[in-house]
Amino acid sequence: MRAFALKYVLSIALGAVLVWLAFRGEDWSDFGQRLAAVDPVPVVGYVVLFAVAHVLRIVRWGVLVRALGPIRWRDVFSAGAVGYMCIIVFPLRLGEFVRPYLVRGKAGITASGALATVVVERVIDGLLFVALFFTFISLLPPSGHSAVAAVKLSAWLAGAVFLGALIVLLAAYWRRARTVAVLESLGNRIHRGLTAKALGLLDAFLDGLAVLPDHRRLLGFLAFTIVYWIALGVGMRLMALGTHIPDLSWIGGFALLTVLTVGIMVPAGPGFTGTFELALKGGFALLVLSPSSMENVALYTIMLHVAQLVVQVGFGALWLITGQVRLGRLVEAGGGPVHPGGGGD
C-alpha cells in the first residue's frame, strides 16, 4: 500500500510538471469569458458520442474476453467500465491490470488469458494509430511549427516500440523456448529482477494467446475498432465547434486524435494529467489554423479532457455504487501485474 501511495505522489508531481510545460506562456486573463462563450450543443453532442464510443470500447474488449469462456456480458461491462476507469484514476497506467484481475476465474477464464486480451488490444491500437498518424499528417498542409519534428520523432519511437513488441510476441509464439532464452540472456545483463517479471508477463500472454479468438472473432474486434475510432474522430470535430475552432477540418480532427492516443499511452499521472495536454499541444502544432482559433486551444484541451474524465469515471463509478465491484479489490489489482497463475477470487 505504501509503494502504491508513493507511485501516486510521484506521478502527480510528474503530471504537474508536464501540465506546466504544456500551458506555459498561456494568457489566462480572458479564459472565463471564453469559457462562458462555449456553445453547449456541440459539446453535449461530444459527450454523448464519447459515451457511445466508450460502450463500443467495452463491447470490443468483450469480443476477446468471451472467446476465453462463456462469461456474462454483465460481468464484461462491470470489469470493462471499472477497468477503464482505473486506467484514468490510477497512476502510471497501473489500471491496465484491473480488467484481467476482475474477470479471472469467471466462466473458467484464466489470468493469463485475460492478460492476453489487454496486450492484444494495446498492440493493435498502438500500431494502428502510428500508421494513421503518418497517413493523416501527409494529408495536412505543412504548418512550419518548430514542434512538428518532435511530434514526428515521438510517433516514430512509438511505432518502433509497438512494432518491436509485435515482433517479439510473434517470435515467442512460433519459437517460444528459443525466444525466451534469448530475451533472458539479454535482459539478465541489464537487471535480473525486471527480466524475470517481464518474462513472466510474456509467458502469461503466450499461455492466454493460445485460446484467443478465431479469425471471425478477430474480424469482429477489428470492425468494432473502426467504428469506435471513427466516433472519437468525429467527436474531436464536434468539440472544436463548441469551443470556437471552426477551421479544424475532419482530417485535422483525426490527426489530433492519433497524436493524443499515442501520447496518453505514455505512463504518467492519474487522469493522463500532463501527457494529455502535451499531446494535444503537439497535435495542434501540426495544424494550420487562424489566430483566433489558436487562442482557443487551451479551452479546447481542458474541455475535451474534462468531458472524457466525466464519462469514463462516471461509467466505472456506476458499477462501484451498485456494489458490482468492491473498491478494495481495485487497489490490490492496481498494485501490479496479475499473477499468471491466478484463478478465481
TAJOTA-V305654 format. One record per pair of residues at least 6 apart in sequence whose C-alpha atoms are under 8 Angstrom apart, sorted by the first residue. I is the first residue (numbers start at 0). J is the second residue. D is the distance in Angstrom with one decimal. If there is no record, write none. Layout:
# TAJOTA-V305654
[[I J D] [I J D]]
This chain:
# TAJOTA-V305654
[[0 334 7.8] [3 334 6.1] [6 90 6.8] [6 91 7.8] [7 89 7.5] [7 90 5.6] [7 268 7.4] [7 269 7.6] [10 90 5.9] [10 91 6.7] [10 267 5.7] [10 268 4.3] [10 269 7.0] [11 90 7.8] [11 268 5.0] [11 269 6.8] [11 272 7.8] [12 268 7.7] [13 267 6.8] [13 268 6.4] [13 273 7.8] [14 267 6.3] [14 268 4.8] [14 269 7.8] [14 271 7.7] [14 272 5.0] [14 273 4.6] [14 274 7.3] [15 272 7.3] [15 273 6.6] [16 273 7.3] [17 272 7.6] [17 273 4.3] [17 274 6.6] [17 276 7.8] [17 277 6.9] [18 272 6.9] [18 273 4.4] [18 274 7.7] [18 276 6.4] [18 277 7.2] [19 273 7.9] [20 277 7.5] [21 273 7.2] [21 276 5.8] [21 277 5.0] [21 280 6.5] [22 276 8.0] [22 297 7.5] [25 297 7.9] [30 298 7.5] [33 295 7.7] [33 298 7.4] [34 298 7.0] [36 242 7.9] [37 241 5.7] [37 242 5.3] [37 243 7.3] [38 240 7.6] [38 241 4.6] [38 242 6.7] [38 243 7.9] [39 241 6.4] [40 241 7.1] [41 237 5.3] [41 238 6.3] [41 240 6.4] [41 241 5.1] [42 237 6.7] [42 238 5.5] [42 241 5.3] [44 234 7.9] [44 237 7.0] [45 234 5.1] [45 235 7.7] [45 237 5.8] [45 238 6.1] [46 306 6.2] [46 307 7.6] [46 310 7.3] [48 230 6.6] [48 231 7.5] [48 234 6.5] [49 230 7.2] [49 231 6.4] [49 234 6.8] [49 307 7.3] [49 310 7.6] [50 310 6.1] [50 311 8.0] [52 227 5.2] [52 228 7.7] [52 230 6.1] [52 231 6.7] [53 227 7.8] [53 311 7.5] [55 223 6.7] [55 227 6.0] [56 223 7.6] [56 224 7.6] [56 227 6.5] [57 75 7.6] [57 76 6.4] [57 79 5.5] [57 80 7.0] [58 75 8.0] [58 76 7.6] [58 223 7.9] [59 219 7.9] [59 220 5.5] [59 223 5.6] [59 224 6.9] [60 79 7.7] [60 116 7.3] [60 120 7.4] [60 220 7.5] [61 72 7.5] [61 75 5.9] [61 76 7.9] [62 216 6.7] [62 219 7.4] [62 220 6.3] [63 116 6.0] [63 211 6.7] [63 212 6.3] [63 216 7.3] [63 217 7.7] [63 220 7.3] [64 70 7.8] [64 75 7.7] [64 113 6.7] [64 116 6.5] [66 210 7.2] [66 211 5.8] [66 212 5.4] [66 216 7.9] [67 107 7.6] [67 108 5.7] [67 112 6.8] [67 113 7.8] [67 210 6.2] [67 211 6.3] [67 212 7.9] [68 105 8.0] [68 106 5.3] [68 107 5.9] [68 108 5.8] [69 106 5.6] [70 105 6.3] [70 106 5.1] [74 102 7.4] [75 102 7.4] [77 315 7.5] [77 318 6.0] [77 323 6.9] [77 324 7.2] [78 97 7.7] [78 98 5.4] [78 101 5.6] [78 102 6.5] [78 324 7.9] [79 98 6.1] [80 311 7.4] [80 314 5.7] [80 315 4.6] [80 318 7.5] [81 97 7.9] [81 98 7.6] [81 314 7.3] [81 315 4.1] [81 316 7.2] [81 318 6.9] [81 319 7.6] [81 324 7.8] [82 94 6.3] [82 95 6.9] [82 96 7.8] [82 97 5.1] [82 98 4.8] [82 315 7.5] [83 94 7.2] [83 95 7.5] [83 98 7.7] [83 311 6.9] [83 315 7.4] [84 94 7.7] [84 311 5.4] [84 312 5.0] [84 314 7.4] [84 315 5.3] [84 316 8.0] [85 93 7.8] [85 94 4.5] [85 95 7.5] [85 97 7.1] [85 329 7.8] [85 333 7.9] [86 92 5.3] [86 93 6.5] [86 94 3.9] [86 95 5.8] [86 269 7.9] [86 270 7.7] [87 94 7.3] [87 269 5.8] [87 270 4.4] [87 271 6.6] [87 308 7.4] [87 311 7.7] [87 312 7.4] [88 94 7.5] [88 269 5.1] [88 270 5.6] [88 312 7.8] [89 268 7.8] [89 269 5.3] [89 270 7.6] [89 333 7.0] [90 266 7.4] [90 267 6.3] [90 268 4.9] [90 269 4.4] [90 270 7.7] [91 265 7.9] [91 266 4.2] [91 267 4.7] [91 268 5.9] [91 269 7.1] [92 266 5.4] [92 267 7.1] [92 269 7.9] [93 333 5.2] [93 334 7.0] [93 335 6.7] [94 332 7.7] [94 333 5.4] [95 117 7.5] [95 333 7.8] [96 114 7.5] [96 332 6.2] [96 333 6.2] [96 335 6.9] [96 336 5.8] [96 337 6.2] [97 329 6.6] [97 332 5.2] [97 333 6.1] [98 113 7.7] [99 110 6.2] [99 113 4.7] [99 114 5.3] [99 117 7.6] [99 337 7.0] [100 110 6.9] [100 113 7.8] [100 332 6.1] [100 337 6.1] [102 108 6.9] [102 110 7.9] [102 113 7.0] [103 109 5.2] [103 110 5.0] [103 113 6.5] [103 341 7.3] [103 342 5.9] [103 343 5.8] [103 344 7.7] [104 110 7.5] [104 341 7.9] [104 342 4.8] [104 343 3.6] [104 344 6.6] [105 343 6.8] [108 342 7.7] [109 207 7.6] [109 340 7.7] [109 341 6.8] [109 342 5.7] [110 203 7.7] [110 207 8.0] [110 337 6.6] [110 338 6.9] [110 339 5.5] [110 340 6.5] [110 341 5.3] [110 342 6.2] [111 202 8.0] [111 203 4.3] [111 204 5.8] [111 205 7.9] [111 206 6.0] [111 207 4.8] [111 338 7.9] [111 339 5.0] [111 340 7.1] [111 341 7.8] [112 203 7.2] [112 204 6.8] [112 206 6.7] [112 207 3.4] [112 208 6.5] [112 210 7.1] [112 211 7.4] [113 207 6.9] [114 203 7.0] [114 204 6.2] [114 207 7.2] [114 337 7.4] [115 203 7.1] [115 204 4.5] [115 205 7.3] [115 207 5.3] [115 208 5.9] [116 207 7.9] [116 208 7.9] [116 211 7.6] [118 204 7.3] [122 161 6.0] [122 164 7.5] [122 165 6.9] [125 157 7.7] [125 158 7.4] [125 161 6.1] [125 261 6.9] [126 158 6.3] [126 161 6.0] [126 162 6.8] [128 257 5.5] [128 260 7.4] [128 261 7.0] [129 154 6.1] [129 155 7.7] [129 157 7.1] [129 158 5.7] [129 257 7.2] [129 261 7.3] [130 158 7.9] [131 254 7.8] [131 257 6.8] [132 154 7.6] [132 254 6.0] [132 257 5.4] [132 258 6.8] [135 250 6.4] [135 251 7.7] [135 253 7.2] [135 254 5.5] [136 254 6.5] [136 285 7.4] [138 250 7.5] [139 250 7.4] [139 251 7.2] [139 285 7.8] [139 286 7.2] [140 286 7.5] [140 287 7.1] [141 285 7.2] [141 286 7.5] [141 287 7.4] [142 284 7.0] [142 285 5.7] [142 286 5.7] [142 287 5.3] [144 284 5.8] [144 285 7.0] [145 284 8.0] [146 281 6.5] [146 284 6.2] [147 281 7.1] [147 284 6.1] [147 285 6.0] [150 258 8.0] [150 281 6.0] [150 282 7.6] [154 258 7.9] [154 261 7.4] [157 261 7.2] [167 178 7.7] [168 201 7.8] [168 205 7.9] [170 178 6.4] [171 177 7.7] [171 178 5.2] [171 179 6.8] [171 205 7.6] [172 205 6.4] [179 198 7.2] [182 198 8.0] [183 194 6.5] [183 195 7.7] [183 198 7.4] [186 193 7.9] [186 194 5.2] [187 194 6.2] [199 339 7.2] [200 336 7.8] [200 339 7.2] [202 339 7.8] [203 339 5.2] [231 256 7.5] [232 249 7.7] [232 252 6.0] [232 253 4.9] [232 256 6.3] [233 249 7.3] [233 252 7.4] [233 253 7.7] [235 252 5.3] [235 253 7.3] [235 255 7.8] [235 256 7.1] [236 247 6.7] [236 248 7.1] [236 249 6.3] [236 252 5.5] [238 299 7.0] [238 302 7.9] [238 303 7.0] [239 245 6.4] [239 247 6.6] [239 299 6.7] [242 295 6.7] [242 298 6.8] [242 299 5.8] [243 292 6.6] [243 295 7.0] [244 291 7.9] [244 292 4.7] [244 293 7.6] [244 295 6.8] [244 296 8.0] [245 292 7.4] [246 288 6.3] [246 289 7.4] [246 292 7.4] [247 288 7.1] [251 286 6.7] [254 282 7.1] [255 279 6.6] [255 282 5.0] [255 283 6.9] [258 278 6.1] [258 279 7.0] [258 281 7.5] [258 282 5.6] [259 275 6.5] [259 278 5.0] [259 279 5.8] [259 282 7.2] [262 274 6.1] [262 275 6.7] [262 277 7.8] [262 278 5.1] [263 271 6.1] [263 274 5.5] [263 275 5.7] [263 278 7.3] [265 274 7.2] [267 273 7.5] [267 274 6.8] [270 308 7.1] [275 304 7.4] [276 300 6.5] [279 300 6.8] [280 296 8.0] [283 296 7.8] [318 324 6.3] [319 325 6.6] [319 326 6.9]]
